[in-house]
Amino acid sequence: MGLSTVAYFTAGGLFTAVYSNGVRHLPLLRKPKLHLACTGVGFALGMAMHFYEEKRSASLPQVLGRQVQQTATLVAPLQSSDE
């Protein structure tokens, strides 16, 4: 996903502030500081998700390698007892 995740979360933070004012039939940009805070929180969550995705995709080959090794050690005794 990359940095598009950050963009989605940032836009989501801004949307949350605008939507909450719209639902209450208030001016959409009523409290600009609230909009900045929601956008900042969305940006922070997006960055956290981006770092998590990067870390997970980097460690995936190691995890799959361990899974294959564990499966091989579990299956080997079963195959030798069948013969």
Disulfide bonds with the S-S distance in Angstrom:
none
